[in-house]
Amino acid sequence: MNPPNPSDLCIFGTKRLSMDTVTKLELALGGDVETQQQILDFIQMKYGARNLIHLPAHVAAKALLVPSRMVAAAKGYAEQCVPF
């Protein structure tokens, strides 16, 4: 399965993702409130995105193709941030 074309995921003429794409990401990534917050923290740190709308299109395309990789990366980042 090929990833979606990143330019098809954005609002025409902008670099922001369309609401349709954001909804698909939310459904694909799913999870409880803690997991959702881990994902938001991860994309803020890694990509400078305040929320899913500002996630780079090429990253959104990969996350839609294999959402488990995004969740695993976010959980790995969250584990590094926990003080022992």
C-alpha positions as CSV (number, residue, x, y, z in Angstrom):
1,M,0.0,0.0,0.0
2,N,1.4,3.4,-1.0
3,P,1.2,6.4,1.3
4,P,-1.1,9.2,0.3
5,N,0.3,12.0,-1.7
6,P,1.3,14.7,0.9
7,S,0.0,17.5,-1.3
8,D,-3.4,15.9,-1.3
9,L,-3.5,16.1,2.5
10,C,-3.2,19.9,2.8
11,I,-5.6,22.7,2.4
12,F,-5.0,24.1,-1.1
13,G,-2.3,26.9,-1.0
14,T,-1.2,26.2,2.6
15,K,1.0,23.9,4.4
16,R,-1.7,23.0,7.0
17,L,-3.5,19.7,6.9
18,S,-7.2,19.6,6.0
19,M,-9.7,18.9,8.7
20,D,-10.5,15.6,6.8
21,T,-6.9,14.6,7.2
22,V,-6.8,15.6,10.8
23,T,-9.9,13.5,11.5
24,K,-8.4,10.5,9.8
25,L,-5.2,10.9,11.8
26,E,-7.2,11.1,15.1
27,L,-9.1,7.9,14.2
28,A,-5.9,6.1,13.1
29,L,-3.8,7.1,16.1
30,G,-6.7,6.8,18.5
31,G,-5.8,5.8,22.0
32,D,-6.7,7.1,25.4
33,V,-6.2,10.7,26.6
34,E,-2.7,9.9,27.9
35,T,-1.6,8.5,24.5
36,Q,-3.1,11.5,22.6
37,Q,-1.2,13.9,24.9
38,Q,2.0,11.9,24.3
39,I,1.5,12.2,20.5
40,L,0.9,15.9,20.8
41,D,4.0,16.4,23.0
42,F,6.0,14.3,20.5
43,I,5.0,16.2,17.4
44,Q,5.6,19.5,19.2
45,M,9.1,18.5,20.1
46,K,10.0,16.7,16.9
47,Y,8.3,18.9,14.2
48,G,7.4,22.1,16.0
49,A,3.7,21.4,15.3
50,R,1.3,22.9,17.9
51,N,-1.3,20.3,16.9
52,L,-2.2,17.8,14.2
53,I,-3.2,20.6,11.8
54,H,0.4,21.8,11.7
55,L,2.0,18.4,11.3
56,P,4.1,18.3,8.1
57,A,2.2,16.6,5.3
58,H,4.9,14.0,4.6
59,V,4.8,12.9,8.3
60,A,1.0,12.7,8.2
61,A,1.1,10.6,5.1
62,K,3.4,8.1,6.9
63,A,1.4,8.2,10.1
64,L,-1.8,7.3,8.1
65,L,0.0,4.4,6.4
66,V,1.5,2.9,9.6
67,P,-0.1,4.7,12.7
68,S,1.5,2.2,15.1
69,R,5.0,3.7,14.3
70,M,3.9,7.2,15.3
71,V,2.3,5.9,18.5
72,A,5.4,3.9,19.3
73,A,7.7,6.9,18.7
74,A,5.5,9.1,20.9
75,K,5.5,6.6,23.7
76,G,9.3,6.2,23.4
77,Y,9.7,10.0,23.6
78,A,7.4,10.1,26.7
79,E,9.4,7.4,28.4
80,Q,12.6,9.4,28.0
81,C,11.0,12.4,29.6
82,V,9.9,10.6,32.7
83,P,12.4,11.2,35.6
84,F,13.5,8.2,37.5
